[in-house]
Amino acid sequence: MPIVRLSGTIIEDKDPNRKIRAKLLYRLYDSGWNIYNGNGDQQVHLGNIQKKIKESDAFVYTPGATLQDMFNAASTSVGIVTNDPDLHGKQVAILNSDYSWDQFIDLLEHLQEMGTIGYHHQVYFEIVNRPKKIIRALEESYFNSIERRNGKSPQRDSSKDIYIDEFKDKYIKKPAFNVCVFCSASIKKSNYLEAGYKIGKDLAAEGWGCVSGAGCTGIMGQVVAGSVENGGWAGGSNIPHIIAMEGHLPEGLSEFWPRGNIYTRMEVMLENSNAFVIMPGGIGTVQEVLALIIMKEQHHPVMRHKDIIVINQDFGEGKKFWSPLIKLLNAHGAYDMFHVVDHVDDVIDKLKELENK
């Protein structure tokens, strides 16, 4: 029998979503699904999320959306975008009966408008507001995945993956302070690219290292270029099929940490960084920000004394880029977990201010 994985946790006996979840469980069982995480007691983290994806045939995100649930939903979306074979053809649906997913959906629509998400959110998942509609939603999501396979996002050929061993330039010493920049690897607008190059250049001027996803395109590629072309140290992590999509690693990397999936890739980037800067990005950047915030909330050792700076700049579209994300985080009580600056020029001063506290 196929297996569906549920998100969400029923916190107490009087939880308003208990009845909804019971109806959802009934509908799924009655339609022939086996259910993982029926009680909402399974923990998902960067180290095990790929395993959870592999062992599931479909995913249903439930009412009472938390940042953890949104991280999980963003993660399946990132996997779909990057042609993760473990997500190929799998159904994804959101039960939004309490409208707790509205801010997440609004954020995705905003990013599509800004040009960092290429598809409407219904390409990633179906959204319904009643448990009895969930089975049909899973079927609709399946047909969307077929459409992706047949044209919008072809299934990848794993024989073309590029495997690069870990390396370290022994002539370039890793700085004591390293800043990880999360951002888009696809956007091509010149003002965004110039901002990415400036961040890399500014980090190099301070003698700080630059950590990235080791992509050679978009803002990410320019961040790396800005660092290495100005004498800076740059380290990063990437995975074989994304390297294959881009063709090669960016030139001049001082260190490279290969990983097998996007989640352990993020994990090693966190381990090698002392602070984080969030530039314009898409669903992958949303996933990364949510991971940082969740780990801070959990007092995870890897995030201890590490600051997060969100650049909420208007890059010419008449809207500040990350306002919907900031609104979502604040609504979930994470307002003291990150700092906001209004312009790329403010990043270095803010990092210095925070380090001197």
Long-range contacts (C-beta under 8 A, 24 or more apart in sequence): 1-32, 1-33, 1-34, 2-32, 2-33, 2-34, 2-57, 2-58, 3-33, 3-34, 3-35, 3-36, 3-55, 3-56, 3-57, 3-58, 4-28, 4-33, 4-34, 4-35, 4-36, 4-56, 4-57, 4-58, 4-59, 4-60, 4-138, 5-35, 5-36, 5-37, 5-52, 5-55, 5-56, 5-58, 5-59, 5-60, 6-35, 6-36, 6-37, 6-38, 6-40, 6-60, 6-61, 6-62, 7-37, 7-40, 7-59, 7-60, 7-61, 7-62, 7-68, 7-69, 7-72, 7-73, 8-40, 8-61, 8-62, 8-63, 8-64, 8-65, 8-66, 8-69, 9-40, 9-41, 9-64, 9-66, 10-39, 10-40, 15-64, 16-64, 16-98, 17-62, 17-63, 17-64, 17-98, 20-62, 20-63, 20-95, 20-97, 20-98, 20-131, 21-62, 21-63, 23-131, 23-132, 24-60, 24-62, 24-95, 24-131, 24-134, 26-131, 27-131, 27-132, 27-134, 27-135, 28-60, 28-134, 28-135, 31-135, 33-58, 44-68, 44-72, 46-263, 46-264, 46-266, 46-267, 46-291, 47-263, 47-264, 47-267, 49-75, 49-263, 50-86, 50-260, 50-261, 50-263, 50-264, 53-79, 53-84, 53-86, 53-87, 54-86, 56-90, 57-90, 57-91, 58-90, 58-91, 58-92, 58-93, 58-138, 58-141, 59-90, 59-91, 59-92, 59-93, 59-125, 60-92, 60-93, 60-94, 60-95, 60-134, 60-138, 61-92, 61-93, 61-94, 61-95, 61-101, 61-125, 62-95, 63-95, 63-96, 63-97, 63-98, 63-100, 64-98, 64-100, 65-96, 65-100, 65-101, 65-104, 66-332, 67-290, 67-293, 67-294, 67-297, 67-329, 67-332, 67-334, 68-294, 70-101, 70-104, 70-290, 70-328, 71-287, 71-290, 71-291, 71-294, 73-104, 73-125, 74-283, 74-286, 74-287, 74-290, 75-262, 75-263, 75-287, 76-124, 76-125, 77-124, 77-125, 77-283, 77-287, 78-262, 78-283, 78-284, 78-287, 79-262, 80-123, 80-124, 80-145, 80-148, 80-153, 81-118, 81-153, 81-282, 81-283, 81-284, 82-241, 82-242, 82-245, 82-262, 82-284, 83-153, 83-154, 83-155, 83-156, 83-241, 84-261, 84-262, 85-155, 85-156, 85-158, 88-145, 88-149, 88-155, 89-142, 89-145, 89-146, 89-149, 90-145, 91-138, 91-139, 91-141, 91-142, 91-145, 92-124, 92-125, 92-126, 92-141, 93-125, 93-126, 93-127, 93-128, 93-134, 93-137, 93-138, 93-141, 94-125, 94-126, 94-127, 94-128, 95-128, 95-129, 95-130, 95-131, 95-134, 96-127, 96-128, 96-129, 97-129, 97-130, 97-131, 101-127, 103-324, 103-327, 103-328, 103-331, 104-328, 106-324, 107-286, 107-324, 107-325, 107-328, 108-283, 108-286, 110-319, 110-323, 110-324, 111-282, 111-283, 111-286, 114-280, 114-317, 114-319, 114-321, 115-187, 115-189, 116-184, 116-186, 116-187, 116-280, 116-281, 116-282, 116-285, 117-282, 117-283, 118-186, 118-282, 119-152, 123-147, 123-148, 123-152, 124-283, 156-241, 156-244, 158-241, 160-241, 160-244, 161-240, 161-241, 161-243, 161-244, 162-240, 162-243, 162-244, 162-247, 162-248, 163-240, 163-258, 164-238, 164-240, 164-243, 164-249, 164-256, 164-258, 165-258, 166-256, 166-257, 166-258, 167-253, 167-255, 167-256, 168-254, 168-255, 168-256, 169-253, 169-254, 169-255, 172-233, 172-254, 173-233, 174-209, 174-233, 174-235, 174-254, 174-255, 175-207, 175-208, 175-209, 175-233, 177-207, 177-208, 177-209, 177-274, 177-275, 177-355, 178-208, 178-209, 178-210, 178-211, 178-233, 178-235, 178-272, 178-273, 178-274, 178-275, 179-203, 179-208, 179-209, 179-210, 179-211, 179-273, 179-274, 179-275, 179-276, 179-277, 179-351, 180-211, 180-212, 180-269, 180-270, 180-272, 180-273, 180-275, 180-276, 180-277, 181-210, 181-211, 181-212, 181-220, 181-223, 181-276, 181-277, 181-279, 182-213, 182-276, 182-277, 182-278, 182-279, 182-281, 182-285, 182-288, 182-289, 183-212, 183-218, 183-219, 183-220, 183-223, 183-278, 183-279, 183-280, 183-281, 183-285, 184-218, 184-219, 184-220, 184-279, 184-280, 184-281, 184-282, 184-284, 184-285, 185-213, 185-215, 185-217, 185-218, 185-219, 185-220, 185-221, 185-246, 185-284, 186-217, 186-218, 186-282, 187-218, 187-219, 187-280, 188-218, 189-315, 189-316, 191-315, 191-316, 192-218, 192-219, 192-279, 192-280, 192-315, 193-218, 193-219, 193-222, 194-222, 195-219, 195-279, 195-280, 195-311, 195-313, 195-315, 195-344, 196-220, 196-221, 196-222, 196-223, 196-226, 196-279, 197-222, 197-223, 197-225, 197-226, 198-226, 198-344, 198-345, 199-223, 199-226, 199-277, 199-279, 199-344, 199-347, 200-224, 200-225, 200-226, 200-227, 200-228, 200-229, 200-230, 200-232, 200-234, 201-226, 201-227, 201-229, 201-230, 201-232, 202-226, 202-347, 202-348, 203-227, 203-232, 203-348, 204-228, 204-230, 204-231, 204-232, 204-233, 205-230, 206-348, 208-232, 208-351, 209-233, 209-234, 209-235, 209-254, 210-234, 210-235, 211-235, 211-236, 211-269, 211-272, 211-273, 212-236, 212-269, 213-237, 213-238, 213-265, 213-269, 214-238, 214-249, 214-250, 214-253, 214-256, 215-242, 215-246, 215-250, 216-246, 216-247, 216-248, 216-249, 216-250, 216-251, 217-246, 219-279, 219-280, 219-281, 221-250, 223-279, 224-250, 224-252, 224-253, 225-250, 225-251, 225-252, 227-252, 228-252, 228-253, 228-254, 235-272, 236-269, 237-265, 237-266, 237-268, 237-269, 238-265, 239-265, 266-291, 267-302, 270-295, 270-302, 270-303, 271-302, 273-306, 274-306, 275-306, 275-307, 275-308, 275-309, 275-351, 275-354, 275-355, 276-306, 276-307, 276-308, 276-309, 277-309, 277-311, 277-347, 277-351, 278-308, 278-309, 278-310, 278-311, 278-322, 278-338, 279-311, 279-344, 280-311, 280-315, 280-321, 280-322, 286-325, 289-325, 289-329, 289-338, 292-337, 292-338, 293-329, 293-334, 293-337, 293-338, 296-334, 296-337, 297-334, 297-337, 307-338, 307-339, 307-351, 307-354, 308-337, 308-338, 308-339, 309-338, 309-339, 309-340, 309-341, 309-347, 309-350, 309-351, 310-338, 310-339, 310-340, 310-341, 311-341, 311-342, 311-343, 311-344, 311-346, 311-347, 312-340, 312-341, 312-342, 313-342, 313-343, 313-344
